[in-house]
Amino acid sequence: MNLPSPQGFGAASIVSVSWSDHLSFGEGDGRLDTPEKLQRRLQVWRQELGAGALHWRMLRSRIPGTYSAAPGYRHPSHTASGGLTWDDFAIVPAMARDAGLSPWLYVTVFDEGWPLAPEHVRRVSYHNEMHGQHVAWQSNLTRDHPEWLVTDRDGCEHQQGVVSLAYPEARRAFVERWIDLIGPTQFEGLFLCLRSQSRPADPADQFGFNEPARRDFHERYSVDVAREPFEIRPWRDLLGSYLTALVNELRPELTRAGKRLAIGCVRGDVLGPPLGNATLPWREWVRLNLVDRMVIDQNSSQCPSMWHQLWPMHRGTGYVQNYLDGTGMPPLIEHLETTYAPAVTGSRVELFVARQWHERSPDFEACLSATPGVTGLVFGSFRHDNPEAVRRNDWRAGRIRT
């Protein structure tokens, strides 16, 4: 059943489209496998979700990487685009603008994938049993530079899929990737999402001890964090500062390309599950107008399309703020009123609140719309477009066998 668009938002809301999920699990027009279906859904998103902007999450095939699968399986994302005959980068921005939606390209920074684990590991430790237990994908960036993966204090274990931004070369590689992707297109902005599908750190301060970060901390505080006791707060702030360094390096490149920048992150002041307690310096981004938009209340532990839980047997401990159990966090509206509204008021930054991990609630959406500082909401397209597939909870396509 379609619900009315949130009162007071009109065309201010954003629709987030994970195209791979639509192609893998969608039905009818909700599969979005032809331009005609996309054109029809764009009108629906505008009318029924009040969408004035589109976040288009591209296929992994746009990023150099390697798919792997256990015998008898194939990766749904690898096969999702098999029958496509059209270029979404050429068609989506034009169609979106014609429908009255501002098109933004959706990319990630902490989601570089991992190699397929051995079968005995997959039996007890897996991304999710729906479509991530027996298949995997890993970017060439981390295959070519495994040393860039965040490491633990002993230098023995790495968090697969998560790159340490303490390496200037890694930041440069990401900036070049995104500019190469968006530069030739008519997407109006880049949505940089901090969500990660990687296995959660346990404990939360487990990773980040890469050589450049150790060196920088030693230069500031004369302490080797790998061998000596250290103060945790300055260490977390240092790790967060590399994210700001990335934003500072990305922003001028986007400006030269005529593109805007939005960042999607959790609610609170640390990166949170599954990434750890590194400081999330969003206040600095707002104060310095480094971003045009922020989308908060993102969730890495639940699929926004199918709502199954990621890494259900690995939740992580020691998070000083944890959106999964509410540790260290006030209720959403209170948080908006007391923390976010004062920060964004008077700035040029637009604040959006992600809702794709929650059931639709017109009353609560109306409360959010009336909260000072909030520009709009973000809704996921998949569940809106595929209610029957959601109702059946049938993800057989995710268990594709050869």
Helices and strands as residue ranges (DSSP letters): G 10-12, E 13-18, H 19-25, G 28-31, H 35-49, E 51-57, G 60-62, E 65-69, H 76-80, H 88-98, E 102-108, H 119-122, E 135-139, H 140-144, G 146-148, E 149-151, E 158-163, H 168-182, E 189-193, H 211-221, H 232-256, E 260-264, E 270-272, E 276-279, H 282-287, E 293-296, H 332-335, I 336-340, H 341-344, E 350-354, H 362-369, E 374-380, H 381-385, H 387-392, G 396-399
